[in-house]
């Protein structure tokens, strides 16, 4: 019974998300069986891919944005330091980093456990996530390619 309630609420929140995207006239791809949408946003430097989905069990809206590059093996420690430093600056969300593969993702979550989600929250999630990814994707890329040293990244980040 509880799982059915969680699924029903997740479907309701998913429908609200799709409605909010429709009202913004955004192009996105629905994966209704997974309660997931995918969309791209053009940033200042790189196109940004986003995945938003409902985590039914935890009753969360989850947002993921994979970075369009991988830290090579010789830059993986720098990648770890840079993603931690970038995450430290964020009021919401974080960068996740897999040191074994060099892949980096931006992640943000929000609960819908206690009720319905308004369109303003979807707007906040999308705008916050796109702003953060656009702010850091070029800098993280530069570190991954050796175009910016980790010291330069940290100096820029903490000054």
C-alpha atoms as an extended CHARMM CRD file, in Angstrom:
* protein
*
       159  EXT
         1         1  UNK       CA              0.0000000000        0.0000000000        0.0000000000  PROA      1               0.0000000000
         2         2  UNK       CA              2.7640000000        2.4670000000        0.9280000000  PROA      2               0.0000000000
         3         3  UNK       CA              4.6400000000        1.7070000000       -2.3180000000  PROA      3               0.0000000000
         4         4  UNK       CA              1.4720000000        2.3830000000       -4.3130000000  PROA      4               0.0000000000
         5         5  UNK       CA              1.0750000000        5.7260000000       -2.5480000000  PROA      5               0.0000000000
         6         6  UNK       CA              4.7000000000        6.6180000000       -3.2270000000  PROA      6               0.0000000000
         7         7  UNK       CA              4.3370000000        5.7090000000       -6.8980000000  PROA      7               0.0000000000
         8         8  UNK       CA              1.0970000000        7.6690000000       -7.2410000000  PROA      8               0.0000000000
         9         9  UNK       CA              2.6890000000       10.7480000000       -5.6810000000  PROA      9               0.0000000000
        10        10  UNK       CA              5.7930000000       10.3760000000       -7.8770000000  PROA      10              0.0000000000
        11        11  UNK       CA              3.5910000000       10.2080000000      -10.9870000000  PROA      11              0.0000000000
        12        12  UNK       CA              1.7470000000       13.3290000000       -9.8680000000  PROA      12              0.0000000000
        13        13  UNK       CA              5.0020000000       15.2410000000       -9.3330000000  PROA      13              0.0000000000
        14        14  UNK       CA              6.3200000000       13.9690000000      -12.6930000000  PROA      14              0.0000000000
        15        15  UNK       CA              3.1980000000       15.2380000000      -14.4340000000  PROA      15              0.0000000000
        16        16  UNK       CA              3.6970000000       18.6200000000      -12.7410000000  PROA      16              0.0000000000
        17        17  UNK       CA              7.3120000000       18.7120000000      -13.9220000000  PROA      17              0.0000000000
        18        18  UNK       CA              6.2850000000       17.9550000000      -17.5070000000  PROA      18              0.0000000000
        19        19  UNK       CA              3.5710000000       20.6130000000      -17.2860000000  PROA      19              0.0000000000
        20        20  UNK       CA              6.0980000000       23.1750000000      -16.0500000000  PROA      20              0.0000000000
        21        21  UNK       CA              8.4440000000       22.3400000000      -18.9260000000  PROA      21              0.0000000000
        22        22  UNK       CA              5.5590000000       22.5250000000      -21.4040000000  PROA      22              0.0000000000
        23        23  UNK       CA              4.5630000000       25.9690000000      -20.1280000000  PROA      23              0.0000000000
        24        24  UNK       CA              8.1570000000       27.1250000000      -20.6170000000  PROA      24              0.0000000000
        25        25  UNK       CA              7.9080000000       25.7010000000      -24.1410000000  PROA      25              0.0000000000
        26        26  UNK       CA             11.0580000000       23.6660000000      -23.5880000000  PROA      26              0.0000000000
        27        27  UNK       CA             11.9340000000       20.7240000000      -25.7700000000  PROA      27              0.0000000000
        28        28  UNK       CA             12.5310000000       17.6070000000      -23.7370000000  PROA      28              0.0000000000
        29        29  UNK       CA             12.3330000000       13.8470000000      -24.0220000000  PROA      29              0.0000000000
        30        30  UNK       CA              9.9660000000       11.9490000000      -21.7550000000  PROA      30              0.0000000000
        31        31  UNK       CA             10.7030000000        8.4770000000      -20.4610000000  PROA      31              0.0000000000
        32        32  UNK       CA              7.4140000000        7.9820000000      -18.6640000000  PROA      32              0.0000000000
        33        33  UNK       CA              8.0740000000        4.4160000000      -17.4940000000  PROA      33              0.0000000000
        34        34  UNK       CA             11.1370000000        5.7170000000      -15.6460000000  PROA      34              0.0000000000
        35        35  UNK       CA              9.4690000000        9.0010000000      -14.5730000000  PROA      35              0.0000000000
        36        36  UNK       CA             12.3770000000       10.7500000000      -16.2520000000  PROA      36              0.0000000000
        37        37  UNK       CA             12.9060000000       13.6810000000      -18.6050000000  PROA      37              0.0000000000
        38        38  UNK       CA             16.0050000000       14.6680000000      -20.5520000000  PROA      38              0.0000000000
        39        39  UNK       CA             16.7280000000       18.1120000000      -21.9150000000  PROA      39              0.0000000000
        40        40  UNK       CA             19.6460000000       20.1440000000      -23.1840000000  PROA      40              0.0000000000
        41        41  UNK       CA             20.4810000000       23.7690000000      -22.4640000000  PROA      41              0.0000000000
        42        42  UNK       CA             22.9120000000       25.9320000000      -24.4340000000  PROA      42              0.0000000000
        43        43  UNK       CA             25.3990000000       27.4710000000      -22.0450000000  PROA      43              0.0000000000
        44        44  UNK       CA             27.9890000000       30.1880000000      -22.4710000000  PROA      44              0.0000000000
        45        45  UNK       CA             30.6180000000       27.6710000000      -23.5310000000  PROA      45              0.0000000000
        46        46  UNK       CA             29.3470000000       24.0670000000      -23.6450000000  PROA      46              0.0000000000
        47        47  UNK       CA             25.9420000000       22.5540000000      -24.3270000000  PROA      47              0.0000000000
        48        48  UNK       CA             24.6160000000       21.0800000000      -21.0810000000  PROA      48              0.0000000000
        49        49  UNK       CA             22.6540000000       17.8370000000      -20.7810000000  PROA      49              0.0000000000
        50        50  UNK       CA             20.2380000000       17.3290000000      -17.8970000000  PROA      50              0.0000000000
        51        51  UNK       CA             18.2930000000       14.3690000000      -16.5900000000  PROA      51              0.0000000000
        52        52  UNK       CA             15.4740000000       14.9320000000      -14.0770000000  PROA      52              0.0000000000
        53        53  UNK       CA             13.6910000000       11.9760000000      -12.5490000000  PROA      53              0.0000000000
        54        54  UNK       CA             11.5950000000       10.9000000000       -9.6300000000  PROA      54              0.0000000000
        55        55  UNK       CA             13.2600000000        8.6680000000       -7.0490000000  PROA      55              0.0000000000
        56        56  UNK       CA             10.0830000000        6.8960000000       -5.9670000000  PROA      56              0.0000000000
        57        57  UNK       CA             11.4810000000        5.0950000000       -2.9110000000  PROA      57              0.0000000000
        58        58  UNK       CA             13.1620000000        8.1540000000       -1.4300000000  PROA      58              0.0000000000
        59        59  UNK       CA             10.5000000000       10.5540000000       -2.7210000000  PROA      59              0.0000000000
        60        60  UNK       CA             13.0200000000       12.8500000000       -4.3640000000  PROA      60              0.0000000000
        61        61  UNK       CA             13.3050000000       14.8730000000       -7.5250000000  PROA      61              0.0000000000
        62        62  UNK       CA             16.8110000000       14.1430000000       -8.7550000000  PROA      62              0.0000000000
        63        63  UNK       CA             18.7430000000       16.1710000000      -11.3140000000  PROA      63              0.0000000000
        64        64  UNK       CA             21.9350000000       14.9520000000      -12.9560000000  PROA      64              0.0000000000
        65        65  UNK       CA             24.1150000000       16.7070000000      -15.4820000000  PROA      65              0.0000000000
        66        66  UNK       CA             27.0860000000       14.7330000000      -16.7870000000  PROA      66              0.0000000000
        67        67  UNK       CA             30.0570000000       16.8640000000      -17.7560000000  PROA      67              0.0000000000
        68        68  UNK       CA             30.9670000000       16.4370000000      -21.4550000000  PROA      68              0.0000000000
        69        69  UNK       CA             34.5500000000       15.4160000000      -20.6840000000  PROA      69              0.0000000000
        70        70  UNK       CA             36.5300000000       12.9540000000      -18.5950000000  PROA      70              0.0000000000
        71        71  UNK       CA             39.5700000000       13.6890000000      -16.4590000000  PROA      71              0.0000000000
        72        72  UNK       CA             42.4840000000       11.6500000000      -17.8490000000  PROA      72              0.0000000000
        73        73  UNK       CA             44.4010000000        9.4680000000      -15.4170000000  PROA      73              0.0000000000
        74        74  UNK       CA             47.1890000000       12.0000000000      -14.9220000000  PROA      74              0.0000000000
        75        75  UNK       CA             44.6310000000       14.6830000000      -13.9180000000  PROA      75              0.0000000000
        76        76  UNK       CA             42.3500000000       12.5930000000      -11.6640000000  PROA      76              0.0000000000
        77        77  UNK       CA             43.6980000000       13.9160000000       -8.3600000000  PROA      77              0.0000000000
        78        78  UNK       CA             43.3320000000       17.4780000000       -9.6980000000  PROA      78              0.0000000000
        79        79  UNK       CA             39.7860000000       16.5540000000      -10.7450000000  PROA      79              0.0000000000
        80        80  UNK       CA             38.9650000000       15.3810000000       -7.2500000000  PROA      80              0.0000000000
        81        81  UNK       CA             40.3200000000       18.5560000000       -5.6930000000  PROA      81              0.0000000000
        82        82  UNK       CA             38.5600000000       20.8080000000       -8.2110000000  PROA      82              0.0000000000
        83        83  UNK       CA             35.1540000000       19.1320000000       -7.8280000000  PROA      83              0.0000000000
        84        84  UNK       CA             35.3550000000       19.3040000000       -4.0330000000  PROA      84              0.0000000000
        85        85  UNK       CA             36.3290000000       22.9830000000       -4.1780000000  PROA      85              0.0000000000
        86        86  UNK       CA             33.5280000000       23.7520000000       -6.6440000000  PROA      86              0.0000000000
        87        87  UNK       CA             30.9830000000       21.9040000000       -4.4930000000  PROA      87              0.0000000000
        88        88  UNK       CA             32.1350000000       23.7640000000       -1.3990000000  PROA      88              0.0000000000
        89        89  UNK       CA             30.9570000000       27.0330000000       -2.9790000000  PROA      89              0.0000000000
        90        90  UNK       CA             27.4370000000       25.8700000000       -3.8060000000  PROA      90              0.0000000000
        91        91  UNK       CA             24.3330000000       26.7800000000       -1.8490000000  PROA      91              0.0000000000
        92        92  UNK       CA             22.4950000000       23.8050000000       -3.3930000000  PROA      92              0.0000000000
        93        93  UNK       CA             23.6280000000       20.7140000000       -5.2650000000  PROA      93              0.0000000000
        94        94  UNK       CA             27.1130000000       19.2580000000       -5.6390000000  PROA      94              0.0000000000
        95        95  UNK       CA             29.5640000000       17.8560000000       -8.1130000000  PROA      95              0.0000000000
        96        96  UNK       CA             30.0460000000       14.1130000000       -7.9420000000  PROA      96              0.0000000000
        97        97  UNK       CA             33.3180000000       12.6850000000       -9.1490000000  PROA      97              0.0000000000
        98        98  UNK       CA             34.3370000000        9.1200000000       -9.9290000000  PROA      98              0.0000000000
        99        99  UNK       CA             38.0980000000        8.9900000000       -9.5030000000  PROA      99              0.0000000000
       100       100  UNK       CA             38.3070000000        5.5580000000      -11.1610000000  PROA      100             0.0000000000
       101       101  UNK       CA             36.7190000000        6.7400000000      -14.4290000000  PROA      101             0.0000000000
       102       102  UNK       CA             37.3810000000       10.4930000000      -14.3000000000  PROA      102             0.0000000000
       103       103  UNK       CA             33.6910000000       11.2570000000      -14.8990000000  PROA      103             0.0000000000
       104       104  UNK       CA             32.0750000000       14.2580000000      -13.2310000000  PROA      104             0.0000000000
       105       105  UNK       CA             28.3720000000       14.9900000000      -12.7030000000  PROA      105             0.0000000000
       106       106  UNK       CA             26.4160000000       17.8110000000      -11.1890000000  PROA      106             0.0000000000
       107       107  UNK       CA             23.7190000000       16.4590000000       -8.8430000000  PROA      107             0.0000000000
       108       108  UNK       CA             20.8490000000       18.1670000000       -7.1120000000  PROA      108             0.0000000000
       109       109  UNK       CA             17.9510000000       16.6950000000       -5.1680000000  PROA      109             0.0000000000
       110       110  UNK       CA             14.7560000000       17.9780000000       -3.6200000000  PROA      110             0.0000000000
       111       111  UNK       CA             12.1560000000       16.0950000000       -1.6440000000  PROA      111             0.0000000000
       112       112  UNK       CA              8.4670000000       15.9760000000       -2.4550000000  PROA      112             0.0000000000
       113       113  UNK       CA              7.6460000000       13.7860000000        0.5410000000  PROA      113             0.0000000000
       114       114  UNK       CA              5.3470000000       16.2040000000        2.3460000000  PROA      114             0.0000000000
       115       115  UNK       CA              3.1550000000       17.2900000000       -0.5040000000  PROA      115             0.0000000000
       116       116  UNK       CA              2.7800000000       18.7200000000       -3.9120000000  PROA      116             0.0000000000
       117       117  UNK       CA              5.5130000000       20.6360000000       -5.6460000000  PROA      117             0.0000000000
       118       118  UNK       CA              4.7700000000       24.0300000000       -7.1150000000  PROA      118             0.0000000000
       119       119  UNK       CA              6.0420000000       25.3090000000      -10.4250000000  PROA      119             0.0000000000
       120       120  UNK       CA              8.3200000000       27.7490000000       -8.6130000000  PROA      120             0.0000000000
       121       121  UNK       CA             10.3670000000       24.8610000000       -7.2310000000  PROA      121             0.0000000000
       122       122  UNK       CA             10.8300000000       23.3590000000      -10.6930000000  PROA      122             0.0000000000
       123       123  UNK       CA             11.9040000000       26.7840000000      -11.9470000000  PROA      123             0.0000000000
       124       124  UNK       CA             14.4040000000       27.0980000000       -9.0870000000  PROA      124             0.0000000000
       125       125  UNK       CA             15.8190000000       23.6050000000       -9.6620000000  PROA      125             0.0000000000
       126       126  UNK       CA             16.2800000000       24.1630000000      -13.3950000000  PROA      126             0.0000000000
       127       127  UNK       CA             17.6960000000       27.6690000000      -13.0800000000  PROA      127             0.0000000000
       128       128  UNK       CA             20.0240000000       26.7760000000      -10.2120000000  PROA      128             0.0000000000
       129       129  UNK       CA             21.3040000000       23.6290000000      -11.9250000000  PROA      129             0.0000000000
       130       130  UNK       CA             21.8760000000       25.3080000000      -15.2880000000  PROA      130             0.0000000000
       131       131  UNK       CA             23.5980000000       28.2950000000      -13.6600000000  PROA      131             0.0000000000
       132       132  UNK       CA             25.9810000000       26.1180000000      -11.6230000000  PROA      132             0.0000000000
       133       133  UNK       CA             26.8560000000       23.7720000000      -14.4740000000  PROA      133             0.0000000000
       134       134  UNK       CA             27.4550000000       26.7040000000      -16.8270000000  PROA      134             0.0000000000
       135       135  UNK       CA             29.5960000000       28.4470000000      -14.2060000000  PROA      135             0.0000000000
       136       136  UNK       CA             31.9260000000       25.4830000000      -13.6040000000  PROA      136             0.0000000000
       137       137  UNK       CA             31.9170000000       23.2340000000      -16.6770000000  PROA      137             0.0000000000
       138       138  UNK       CA             34.4960000000       25.3010000000      -18.5730000000  PROA      138             0.0000000000
       139       139  UNK       CA             36.7750000000       25.6300000000      -15.5490000000  PROA      139             0.0000000000
       140       140  UNK       CA             36.6410000000       21.9100000000      -14.7650000000  PROA      140             0.0000000000
       141       141  UNK       CA             37.2700000000       21.1790000000      -18.4400000000  PROA      141             0.0000000000
       142       142  UNK       CA             40.3040000000       23.4780000000      -18.3990000000  PROA      142             0.0000000000
       143       143  UNK       CA             41.7300000000       21.6050000000      -15.3970000000  PROA      143             0.0000000000
       144       144  UNK       CA             41.0770000000       18.2560000000      -17.1010000000  PROA      144             0.0000000000
       145       145  UNK       CA             42.9980000000       19.3620000000      -20.2010000000  PROA      145             0.0000000000
       146       146  UNK       CA             45.8660000000       21.0390000000      -18.3220000000  PROA      146             0.0000000000
       147       147  UNK       CA             44.8160000000       24.4710000000      -19.6190000000  PROA      147             0.0000000000
       148       148  UNK       CA             44.3480000000       25.6110000000      -16.0000000000  PROA      148             0.0000000000
       149       149  UNK       CA             46.3970000000       24.3090000000      -13.0920000000  PROA      149             0.0000000000
       150       150  UNK       CA             44.6840000000       23.1920000000       -9.9270000000  PROA      150             0.0000000000
       151       151  UNK       CA             46.4110000000       26.0880000000       -8.1450000000  PROA      151             0.0000000000
       152       152  UNK       CA             44.9140000000       28.5660000000      -10.6380000000  PROA      152             0.0000000000
       153       153  UNK       CA             41.4920000000       26.9390000000      -10.2170000000  PROA      153             0.0000000000
       154       154  UNK       CA             41.7020000000       27.1920000000       -6.4330000000  PROA      154             0.0000000000
       155       155  UNK       CA             42.9660000000       30.7720000000       -6.5480000000  PROA      155             0.0000000000
       156       156  UNK       CA             40.0470000000       31.7660000000       -8.7840000000  PROA      156             0.0000000000
       157       157  UNK       CA             37.5740000000       29.7970000000       -6.6770000000  PROA      157             0.0000000000
       158       158  UNK       CA             38.6790000000       31.1360000000       -3.2850000000  PROA      158             0.0000000000
       159       159  UNK       CA             39.4340000000       34.7580000000       -4.2080000000  PROA      159             0.0000000000
